[in-house]
Amino acid sequence: MNLDMTQEKLMLLLYISPLLFAQSIFLFLNAKKKGANAWFWGIWGLIQTPMPLLFYYLFVVRPFHKKRRPSS
C-alpha cells in the first residue's frame, strides 16, 4: 500500500479536516439540544461528509419539527 504524503494529499487533508471538525461540532451540539444521541452524530460527523448531515436532517430535524408543529 502506498502511504506517500504528496503535496496534493496534504493540501486536501488540510482543507477537509476543518470541514469535518466543524460538521462534527455542529451535529453534536444540535443533537444534544434535541436529545438525539449526540455522541453518535458527533463521531459520525468526524468520519465522513455529507451523509451525516443528510441523515441528521431526515431522522432528527424533520421529526422534531413535526412534533413541535401544533395540529389544528
C-alpha positions in Angstrom: 0.0 0.0 0.0 1.4 3.4 -1.0 1.4 5.8 2.0 3.4 8.6 0.5 2.1 12.0 1.5 2.3 14.1 -1.6 1.7 17.9 -1.7 -1.8 17.4 -3.1 -2.8 14.9 -0.5 -1.5 17.1 2.3 -3.4 20.2 1.0 -6.6 18.1 0.6 -6.2 16.9 4.2 -5.7 20.5 5.4 -8.9 21.7 3.7 -11.1 18.7 4.6 -10.1 18.4 8.3 -11.6 21.7 9.5 -14.8 21.0 7.5 -15.3 17.6 9.2 -14.4 19.0 12.6 -17.0 21.9 12.2 -19.6 19.4 10.9 -19.0 17.2 13.9 -19.3 20.0 16.4 -22.5 21.3 14.8 -24.1 17.8 14.8 -23.0 17.1 18.4 -24.3 20.4 19.8 -27.6 20.3 17.8 -28.3 16.7 18.7 -27.6 17.3 22.3 -30.1 20.2 22.2 -32.7 17.9 20.6 -31.9 14.9 22.8 -30.9 12.6 19.9 -27.7 10.6 20.6 -25.2 13.4 20.5 -22.1 11.2 20.6 -23.3 9.1 17.7 -23.9 12.1 15.5 -20.7 13.8 16.5 -18.5 10.8 15.8 -20.2 10.1 12.5 -19.7 13.7 11.6 -15.9 13.3 12.0 -15.7 10.3 9.8 -17.4 11.4 6.6 -19.4 14.1 4.8 -22.2 14.9 3.7 -24.2 11.8 4.6 -24.3 12.5 8.3 -25.9 15.9 7.6 -28.5 14.4 5.3 -29.4 11.6 7.6 -29.5 14.0 10.6 -32.0 16.2 8.8 -34.1 13.2 7.8 -34.1 11.4 11.2 -33.8 14.2 13.7 -34.7 17.6 12.4 -37.8 16.8 10.4 -39.5 14.6 13.1 -38.5 17.2 15.7 -40.3 20.0 13.7 -43.3 17.7 13.0 -43.6 17.0 16.7 -43.4 20.7 17.7 -45.9 21.8 15.0 -49.3 22.4 16.5 -52.1 20.4 14.8 -55.2 22.5 14.1 
